[in-house]
Amino acid sequence: MAADTVHSIDHPAVERPKVSDREPLHEGYLRVGEEVPPASSLDMKTLDVVDGEIWRQNKMWDRFDRLRKEDPVHYTPDSFVGPYWSVTKYEDIMAVDTDHKRFSSSWEHGGITLGEPLEDFEMPMFIAMDEPRHSEQRKTVQPAVAPNMLKEYEPLIRSRTQGLLDSLPVGEPFDWVDTVSIELTTMMLATLFDFPFENRRQLTRWSDVVTNMHNPDICPGGEEQWRREMMECLTTFMQIFQERQAIPQKSDLMSLLAHGEKTKNMTPMELLGNVILLIVGGNDTTRNTMTASVWALNKYPEQFEKLKSDLSLIPNMVSETIRWQTPLAFMRRTALEDVQLRDKLIKKGDQVAMWYISGNRDEDFWDKPNDYIIDRADARRHLSFGFGIHRCVGNRLGELQLQILWQELMERFEHIEVLAEPSYTSGAFVHGYTWMPVILHPKK
């Protein structure tokens, strides 16, 4: 059973970040702080799950429950991102995700996120390509996260994790998101890119900006600021790319791209696309799962006790967290031809959202899907990494970072106590956290 409450917090050292008031992005969308109506009160014909305020308040779950039960292949005719289909059942999501002949992820058809990209700012990236270009570019970066490299990274990840955990204030509130989740993942990203370590928070910034053009807390200057920061990212990485081309190949991602037969002649925007893909893939997903694991173990204290009594459960607990959390809520595909799915006809050119976050809670596939069960037998069958040719290239590295974090946490602390419900990201793509105050209780 989930714990019903967590402690409220009143401590000057850790204040919940204020959220900017903002105009809703589309007619009928909610204002910041406006009460989210229950899904049962909504008209199914117009139900739209991409309103960012629903996600900021973590109130999307009943909408997906209703979609799975009443209309698992659902058409939204009018939204901020244009008309789109929602696929919400596990088996249907698998069917779409593995059918890359009829469902395209190519940037030329709109890419992997809902809505149309800026016409003069298209960023090709290998996740947003169809075959054969997708596999050609993916194979170029794969060696950076191959099993032999994970063995090489493991001692480094462990020593950094140990160093960070040993520097944390014990018995005093601090923000877990910024102090632990962001810092650990950003250190790893800097290593993967061989990026100047002292500037590593730039990577976090670019990751936040690219998915938040319309969020005034991240991008108060809107599209103009977004373009400027994306160009700064491109300028920075273009210089690194050219420097790596001038020296013998090493094992970091930029060196692999600079020397790869299929990537060394990339256009600047293609380079930017692949860099952004690798930053978001290596940053948002791992950092939000690091926060989710602490939050889930507080909500389900009996699972925390189970973990304490059997540390061999850590790898499975990590998989269950990735299922329960689902760090990227959906991926988009575009129909390349008319496709019948259940009783619906998806027309050629239509946007299709595969809601991984819903498939990971599908009651027809999972037993007690909303519960967090760290020894769940089939936890690794979650959808969060995708399936088929686009399965997450760095999934093993993400899992390794999370496993090491929990091995080291369990050696040092009796409890990581969450003091207030976390603040959530505003938006339907990255499902994450912006703030979560905790107190560490040392082992006696």
C-alpha positions in Angstrom: 0.0 0.0 0.0 1.2 3.5 -0.7 1.6 5.8 2.2 -1.2 8.4 2.2 0.9 11.4 3.2 4.4 12.7 3.5 5.5 15.4 5.9 4.8 19.0 5.0 7.9 21.2 4.9 8.6 24.6 6.3 12.3 25.2 6.1 14.0 28.2 4.6 16.8 26.2 3.1 14.4 24.3 0.8 11.5 26.2 -0.7 9.2 24.9 -3.4 10.1 26.7 -6.6 7.5 29.3 -7.7 5.8 28.6 -11.0 5.3 31.5 -13.4 1.7 32.4 -14.3 1.3 31.9 -18.0 -1.3 32.0 -20.7 -2.7 28.5 -21.6 -1.2 27.3 -24.8 -4.5 26.4 -26.3 -8.2 27.2 -26.0 -9.7 25.1 -23.1 -6.4 24.4 -21.5 -5.9 25.1 -17.8 -4.2 28.1 -16.2 -1.4 27.5 -13.7 -2.9 26.3 -10.4 -6.4 25.8 -11.8 -8.2 22.8 -10.5 -7.9 19.8 -12.9 -11.4 18.3 -13.5 -11.7 14.6 -13.1 -11.6 12.5 -16.3 -15.1 11.2 -15.6 -16.5 14.8 -16.3 -14.8 15.1 -19.7 -16.2 14.6 -23.2 -14.4 11.7 -24.7 -14.7 13.2 -28.2 -12.4 16.1 -27.2 -10.3 14.6 -24.4 -6.8 15.9 -24.8 -3.9 14.7 -22.6 -1.2 17.1 -23.7 -2.2 20.1 -21.5 1.0 20.8 -19.6 -0.9 21.8 -16.4 -2.3 18.3 -16.1 1.2 17.0 -16.0 2.5 19.7 -13.6 -0.2 18.7 -11.2 0.4 14.9 -11.8 -3.3 14.5 -12.6 -3.1 12.6 -15.9 -3.6 9.1 -14.5 -7.4 9.0 -14.5 -7.4 10.2 -18.1 -5.3 7.3 -19.2 -7.4 4.9 -17.2 -10.5 6.1 -19.0 -8.8 5.9 -22.4 -7.6 2.4 -21.9 -11.0 1.2 -20.8 -13.3 3.2 -23.2 -11.3 4.2 -26.2 -7.8 2.7 -26.4 -7.1 4.1 -29.9 -8.4 7.6 -29.4 -8.5 10.6 -31.7 -8.1 14.1 -30.4 -9.2 16.5 -33.3 -8.0 19.7 -31.8 -5.0 20.4 -29.5 -1.9 22.6 -29.1 0.1 20.0 -31.1 -2.6 19.5 -33.8 -4.8 16.5 -34.3 -3.3 13.2 -32.9 -4.1 9.6 -32.0 -3.5 8.2 -28.5 -2.5 4.6 -28.3 -2.7 3.6 -24.6 -2.8 -0.2 -24.3 0.5 -2.3 -23.9 -0.1 -4.6 -26.8 -1.2 -1.9 -29.2 1.9 0.3 -28.3 4.1 -2.7 -29.0 2.4 -3.3 -32.3 3.0 0.3 -33.4 6.5 0.5 -32.0 7.7 -2.5 -33.9 6.0 -1.7 -37.2 8.5 0.8 -38.6 7.4 0.1 -42.2 3.9 1.6 -41.6 4.8 4.0 -38.8 7.6 6.5 -39.3 9.7 8.2 -36.7 11.6 10.2 -39.4 12.1 14.0 -38.8 11.0 14.3 -42.4 7.5 13.3 -41.3 7.5 15.3 -38.0 9.9 13.2 -35.8 9.3 11.7 -32.4 7.4 14.5 -30.6 3.8 15.7 -31.2 3.4 18.9 -33.1 5.1 20.2 -36.2 8.8 21.3 -35.8 9.9 24.8 -36.8 10.2 24.8 -40.6 13.6 26.4 -40.7 15.0 24.6 -37.6 14.7 20.9 -38.3 17.1 18.7 -36.3 17.6 15.3 -37.9 18.7 12.7 -35.4 19.1 9.0 -35.6 16.1 8.2 -33.4 14.1 10.4 -35.8 15.2 8.5 -38.9 13.9 5.4 -40.7 15.9 2.6 -42.0 18.6 2.3 -43.3 20.0 5.7 -42.1 18.8 5.1 -38.6 20.8 1.9 -38.0 23.9 3.4 -39.8 24.1 6.3 -37.4 23.0 4.4 -34.3 25.8 1.8 -34.9 28.3 4.7 -34.9 27.5 5.7 -31.3 26.8 2.3 -29.9 30.4 1.5 -29.0 30.3 4.3 -26.4 27.8 2.4 -24.3 28.9 -1.2 -25.2 29.4 -3.8 -22.4 33.2 -3.3 -22.4 32.7 0.5 -21.9 30.3 -0.1 -19.1 33.0 -2.1 -17.3 35.3 0.8 -17.8 32.8 3.4 -16.6 31.7 1.4 -13.5 34.6 2.3 -11.2 34.3 6.0 -12.3 30.6 6.1 -11.7 31.0 4.4 -8.3 33.8 6.8 -7.1 31.8 9.9 -8.2 28.6 8.6 -6.6 30.6 7.8 -3.4 32.2 11.3 -3.4 28.8 13.1 -3.9 27.0 11.1 -1.3 29.8 11.6 1.2 29.5 15.4 0.6 25.7 15.6 1.3 24.4 17.3 4.5 23.1 14.6 6.9 20.1 15.5 9.0 19.4 18.7 7.1 16.9 19.3 4.3 18.2 19.7 0.7 16.8 19.4 -2.8 17.4 15.9 -4.0 16.7 16.8 -7.7 19.4 19.4 -8.1 21.9 18.1 -5.6 21.9 14.4 -6.5 19.9 13.5 -9.6 21.0 16.3 -11.9 24.6 16.3 -10.6 25.2 12.6 -11.0 23.7 12.4 -14.5 25.4 15.5 -15.7 28.8 14.2 -14.6 28.2 11.0 -16.6 27.1 13.0 -19.6 30.2 15.1 -19.5 32.3 11.9 -19.5 30.3 10.4 -22.4 30.9 13.5 -24.6 34.4 14.2 -23.1 32.9 17.6 -22.5 34.8 20.2 -20.4 33.9 19.0 -16.9 33.7 22.5 -15.3 31.0 23.5 -17.8 28.9 20.3 -17.4 25.8 22.2 -16.2 25.5 23.6 -19.7 24.5 20.1 -20.8 21.7 20.1 -18.2 20.6 23.6 -19.4 20.4 22.5 -23.1 18.5 19.4 -22.1 15.9 21.5 -20.2 15.6 24.1 -22.9 15.1 21.8 -25.9 11.9 20.3 -24.5 10.6 23.5 -22.9 10.3 26.2 -25.6 6.9 27.3 -24.2 7.7 27.0 -20.5 8.4 30.5 -19.1 10.2 28.9 -16.0 12.8 27.5 -18.4 12.5 29.8 -21.5 11.0 33.1 -20.5 12.1 34.5 -23.9 10.1 31.9 -25.8 11.0 30.9 -29.3 13.6 33.6 -29.7 15.5 32.5 -26.6 15.1 28.8 -27.5 16.7 29.4 -30.9 19.6 31.4 -29.4 20.4 28.7 -26.9 20.1 25.9 -29.4 22.6 27.8 -31.6 25.0 28.2 -28.7 24.7 24.4 -28.2 25.5 23.9 -31.9 28.4 26.3 -31.9 29.9 24.6 -28.9 29.6 21.1 -30.2 30.7 22.0 -33.8 34.0 23.2 -32.3 34.3 20.0 -30.3 33.4 17.9 -33.4 36.0 19.6 -35.5 38.7 19.2 -32.8 38.0 15.5 -32.5 38.2 15.1 -36.3 41.7 16.5 -36.2 43.0 13.9 -33.7 42.9 10.1 -33.6 39.6 8.4 -32.6 38.9 7.8 -29.0 35.9 6.2 -27.3 33.8 9.2 -26.4 30.6 10.0 -28.3 31.9 13.1 -30.1 35.0 11.3 -31.3 32.9 8.4 -32.6 30.6 10.8 -34.5 33.6 12.8 -35.8 35.2 9.7 -37.2 32.2 7.5 -38.1 31.9 6.7 -41.8 28.2 7.6 -41.8 28.4 10.6 -39.4 31.7 12.4 -40.1 30.0 14.5 -42.9 26.9 15.4 -41.0 25.3 18.7 -41.7 25.4 21.2 -38.7 21.7 20.6 -37.9 22.2 16.8 -38.1 25.0 17.1 -35.6 22.9 19.3 -33.3 20.0 16.8 -33.6 22.2 13.9 -32.6 23.8 15.8 -29.8 20.4 16.9 -28.4 19.1 13.3 -28.6 22.1 12.0 -26.7 21.9 14.8 -24.1 18.2 14.3 -23.4 18.5 10.5 -23.6 21.4 10.5 -21.1 20.1 13.2 -18.8 16.3 13.5 -18.5 15.6 9.8 -18.3 18.2 8.8 -15.7 17.9 11.9 -13.5 14.1 11.6 -13.2 14.3 7.9 -12.4 16.9 8.7 -9.6 14.3 11.0 -8.1 11.4 8.6 -8.7 13.1 5.8 -6.9 13.4 7.8 -3.7 9.9 9.1 -4.0 8.4 5.6 -4.7 10.2 4.0 -1.7 8.8 6.7 0.5 5.3 6.2 -0.8 5.6 2.5 -0.4 7.5 2.1 2.9 7.0 -1.7 3.0 8.9 -1.9 -0.3 11.8 0.1 1.3 11.9 -2.5 4.2 11.9 -5.3 1.6 14.9 -3.6 -0.1 16.8 -3.2 3.2 16.4 -6.9 3.9 17.5 -8.0 0.5 19.9 -5.8 -1.5 20.0 -8.3 -4.3 16.6 -6.8 -5.3 18.3 -3.5 -6.4 18.5 -4.4 -10.2 14.9 -5.4 -10.3 13.9 -2.4 -8.2 15.5 -0.2 -10.8 13.5 -1.8 -13.6 10.3 -1.4 -11.6 11.1 2.2 -11.0 11.6 2.8 -14.7 8.2 1.1 -15.3 6.4 3.0 -12.5 7.9 6.3 -13.4 8.2 6.1 -17.3 10.6 9.0 -17.8 9.6 9.8 -21.4 5.8 9.6 -21.4 5.3 9.0 -25.1 6.9 8.7 -28.5 5.3 9.9 -31.7 5.0 8.0 -35.0 3.5 9.2 -38.3 1.4 6.8 -40.3 3.0 6.2 -43.8 -0.3 4.6 -45.1 -3.8 4.1 -43.8 -3.7 1.6 -40.9 -6.5 -0.2 -39.1 -5.8 -0.4 -35.4 -8.6 -2.1 -33.4 -11.8 -0.5 -34.7 -10.1 2.8 -35.9 -8.7 3.8 -39.2 -5.5 5.8 -38.8 -5.1 7.8 -42.0 -1.8 8.3 -43.8 0.0 11.3 -42.4 -1.7 11.2 -39.0 0.3 11.8 -35.8 0.2 8.8 -33.4 1.3 9.0 -29.8 2.4 5.8 -28.2 1.8 6.5 -24.5 4.4 4.4 -22.8 3.3 5.8 -19.5 -0.2 4.3 -20.0 1.0 1.0 -21.4 3.2 0.6 -18.2 0.0 0.9 -16.2 -2.2 -1.4 -18.4 -4.3 -3.6 -16.1 -4.7 -6.2 -18.8 -0.9 -6.7 -18.9 0.3 -5.9 -15.4 -0.9 -7.2 -12.0 -1.7 -4.3 -9.7 -0.1 -1.8 -12.3 -0.4 1.3 -10.1 1.5 -0.3 -7.2 5.2 -0.1 -6.8 6.5 -3.7 -6.3 10.3 -4.0 -6.3 10.3 -7.8 -6.8 7.7 -7.7 -9.6 8.6 -10.7 -11.7 8.1 -9.1 -15.1 9.3 -5.6 -14.3 11.9 -5.7 -17.2 9.1 -5.9 -19.7 8.3 -2.2 -19.2 7.9 -0.1 -22.3 10.0 2.9 -21.1 13.0 2.1 -23.4 10.8 1.5 -26.5 10.9 -1.6 -28.6 12.1 -2.7 -32.0 14.8 -0.8 -33.9 14.5 2.3 -31.8 15.0 0.7 -28.4 17.0 3.1 -26.1 20.7 2.7 -27.0 22.0 3.7 -23.5 19.5 1.7 -21.4 22.2 -0.5 -19.8 24.2 2.6 -18.8 21.2 4.2 -17.2 20.4 1.1 -15.3 24.1 0.8 -14.1 24.1 4.4 -12.8 20.8 3.7 -10.8 22.1 0.4 -9.4 25.3 1.9 -8.2 23.5 4.9 -6.6 21.3 2.5 -4.6 24.1 0.2 -3.6 26.0 3.2 -2.2 22.9 4.8 -0.6 22.1 1.6 1.2 25.6 1.4 2.7 25.4 4.9 4.2 21.8 5.7 5.1 19.0 4.1 7.1 16.4 6.3 5.3 16.1 9.0 2.6 13.0 10.8 3.9 11.0 12.8 1.5 9.6 15.9 3.2 7.0 17.1 0.7 5.4 15.9 -2.5 7.8 16.7 -5.3 7.2 19.4 -8.0 6.6 17.9 -11.4 7.7 19.0 -14.9 5.1 20.9 -17.0 4.6 19.1 -20.2 3.6 15.7 -21.6 6.9 14.5 -23.1 9.5 14.4 -20.3 7.8 13.0 -17.2 9.9 14.3 -14.4 10.6 16.3 -11.3 11.9 19.8 -10.7 12.2 19.7 -6.9 12.0 17.2 -4.0 13.2 18.0 -0.5 14.7 15.2 1.5 16.5 14.5 4.8 19.2 11.8 5.0 19.1 9.6 8.1 22.5 7.9 8.6 22.9 4.2 9.6 23.2 3.8 13.3 
